[in-house]
């Protein structure tokens, strides 16, 4: 039994949905659990609706509704019952936004944004059945049980495993949603952005799957983002440990939480292209070596470099660092790289228009703070002199942090 996960880019239009159907119909073994994300940029659109709703405005669903109906018009006859099913899902959102918010932003976010996955899976499950690929649609909220940490819910592993195993025993293939779960009180939760990969790993872990396959618009795990590096190459294999390292530093092909459940059961993960099904992609497994062995580049733009020192220029010691980290935690600012000298502590963070200025104001009450913005952080795994020279060309180096296998470079573009 395998778990297949298709992301939003793979089902962004009718052509994509037909392509997914072709991939599945070509499978000789239909012992599959299929996980599907919201279509295209639906999650972003629903986030905008949540922001408008929580900001006291009445958001419109018309463009999002039309987007889904345009896809259905190319897949179904106009009298197909799918139209009523999808319309009813939009009615659920309309019921929510008719009244003023009654709970936290995170709660309202999960109740609205989760509908994106319900829309896509409802449409695709019906289309696959029309094509002769018989499947059973399953509401992920019936099997992924979580706590009530809305927007980043924690999984109740014991109960979730039991529920998944019960559903799998009823027969495959199953088609369900990524990203969403449910509390014991039947409130919808989400597992964090890009959480559909995590859903696939949860299902594979519980069902003792042979393999997880994530279908993407790239040939596999690349050693660099082709938007920044024209010579990016596909990695044929890498270990769980290396994948976790890449995810930690910001590589976006594999969700950081995805690896651990698979590692626990030694379930291999394959990243394949839905554009070119003949490519074997990248296999991530327990003891795999990096092949080919190349430096891997991770790029984070829109960075801010903070340099923090005591007002009396005394040494930065443990008490200072403890207080500084407390403030970072309090303001929800994640550290991407840090470095300290005798009298200063430098930190590189994502530029957040709300969080970072508030953090700087709080730090200035007790410390001297200097900062540079509009910076880029390059992380190079398995670096060498040539890879560092490639990154630094035409840039000013502001901070360098090296370990045995990794170098991080905070740079400013020269103009």
LINBEL-V826036 format. One line per field, one symbol per residue. ss: DSSP state (H for helix, E for strand, L for the rest). psi: psi as a letter, one per 30 degrees, with the letter a starting at -180 (. if undefined). burial: 1 if it has 9 or more other C-alpha atoms within 8 Angstrom, else 0. Layout:
ss->???
psi->???
burial->???
//
This chain:
ss->LEEEEELHHHHLLHHHHHHHHHHHHLLLLLLEEEEELLLLLHHHHHHHHHHHHHLLLLLLLHHHHHHHHHHHHLLLLLLLLHHHHHHHHHHHHHHHHHLLLLLLHHHHHHHHHLHHHHHHHHHHHHHHHHLLLLLEEELHHHLLEELLLLLLLLELHHHHHHHHHHHHLLLLLEEEELLEEELLLLLEEELLLLLHHHHHHHHHHHHLLLEEEEEELLLLEELLLLLLLLLLLEELEEEHHHHHHHHHHLLLLLLLLHHHHHHHHLLEEEEEELLLLLLLLEEEELLLLLELLLLEEEEEEEEEEEEEEELLLLLLLHHHHHHHHHHHHHLLLLEEEEEELLLEEEEEEELLLLHHHHHHHHHHLLEEEEEEEEEEEEEEELLLHHHHHHHHLLEEEEEEEELLLEEEEEEEELL
psi->klkkkkleffhfleeeeeeeeeeeffkfjgikkkkkllkbgeeeeeeeeeeeefggljlkfeeeeeeeeeeefffllfgkfeeeeeeeeeeeeeeefellkfaleeeeeeeefffeeeeeeeeeeeeeeefgikljkkjffffjklahikfhkkkjeeeeeeeeeeeeffllkkklklflaklfghkkllglkgfeeeeeeeeeeeghlfkkkjklglfajlfljfffjfgklkkellleeeeeeeeefgkgekkefeeeeeeeghjkkkjlkfejffkfbkkkaegkljkljlkkkkkjlhlkjkjklkfgglkjaeeeeeeeeeeeeeghkkkeklkkaegljkkklkjkfeeeeeeeeeeffflkkklkahlkkkkjkhlleeeeeeefkglkkfkkjkaefkkkjklkkk.
burial->1111111111111101101110100000000111111111111011101101110000000001100010111000000001101100110010001000100000111111111111111111111110001011111111111110011111110001111110010001111111111110000111110011111111111111111111111111111110000001011111110011011011100110011011100011111111001000111111010110001111111111111111000001000010010011101010111101001111111110001111110111001110001111111111100011000100111001100001111111000
//
